[in-house]
Amino acid sequence: MTRTVLLLGAVLFLTTGSRVFGAGPSPTPESLRRMASDYYRWRDRNNPVASSSQGLHTWDDRLTDYSARAVGERRKHVADLVGQVRASSSTAS
């Protein structure tokens, strides 16, 4: 039963999702890879403690900055990136 509901939901999303959510055609795989790669590099630089715990020891001499200004800048960066992804979805051909 659950599998049927999930399958039905996926079919409905695929057939009506772009009209319901206002999205256009999907961005290219290359542009998504580039955005993801840029994001991961940015994330690793901005959260060196988590990077170190994941095995990337480039910034072992730094701590993550949790000042209000730094947190706000990171939130803005992520919001801008989400906006770029959404824009690429609506302008891709």
C-alpha positions in Angstrom: 0.0 0.0 0.0 2.8 2.5 1.0 4.7 1.7 -2.2 1.5 2.4 -4.3 1.0 5.8 -2.6 4.6 6.8 -3.1 4.5 5.7 -6.8 1.2 7.7 -7.3 2.8 10.7 -5.6 5.8 10.5 -7.8 3.7 10.2 -11.0 1.6 13.2 -9.9 4.6 15.3 -9.2 6.3 14.4 -12.5 3.2 15.2 -14.5 2.0 18.3 -12.6 5.0 19.4 -10.5 6.3 22.1 -12.8 2.8 23.7 -13.1 2.1 23.5 -9.4 5.5 24.7 -8.2 6.2 27.2 -11.0 9.4 25.4 -12.1 10.5 25.2 -15.7 12.7 22.6 -17.3 15.5 21.1 -15.2 19.0 22.6 -15.2 21.7 20.7 -17.0 23.6 18.1 -15.1 26.9 20.1 -15.6 25.5 23.2 -14.1 24.1 21.3 -11.1 27.5 19.6 -10.6 29.3 22.9 -10.8 26.9 24.5 -8.2 27.2 21.5 -5.9 31.0 21.5 -6.2 31.2 25.2 -5.5 28.9 24.8 -2.5 30.8 21.9 -1.0 34.1 23.8 -1.3 32.5 26.9 0.3 31.0 24.7 3.1 34.3 23.0 3.8 36.0 26.4 4.2 33.2 27.9 6.3 32.9 24.9 8.6 36.5 23.6 9.1 35.6 21.6 12.2 33.1 19.5 10.3 35.6 19.2 7.3 38.2 17.8 9.7 35.8 15.3 11.2 35.0 14.1 7.6 38.7 13.6 6.8 39.6 16.9 5.0 42.4 18.4 7.2 43.1 21.5 5.1 41.8 23.9 7.8 42.8 22.0 11.0 44.2 25.2 12.4 40.8 27.0 12.3 37.5 26.9 14.2 34.1 27.6 12.8 33.0 31.2 13.2 29.7 31.4 15.0 29.5 35.1 15.4 26.1 36.7 14.4 27.7 38.3 11.3 29.3 35.1 10.1 26.1 33.1 10.6 24.1 35.7 8.7 26.6 35.7 5.9 26.4 31.9 5.6 22.6 32.0 5.6 22.6 34.6 2.9 25.0 32.6 0.8 22.8 29.5 1.1 19.7 31.5 0.3 21.4 33.0 -2.8 22.4 29.5 -3.9 18.9 28.2 -3.6 17.7 31.2 -5.6 20.2 30.4 -8.3 19.0 26.8 -8.4 15.4 27.9 -8.7 16.2 30.4 -11.3 18.1 27.9 -13.4 15.2 25.5 -13.1 12.8 28.2 -14.6 15.2 29.4 -17.3 16.8 26.2 -18.5 15.8 25.0 -21.9 
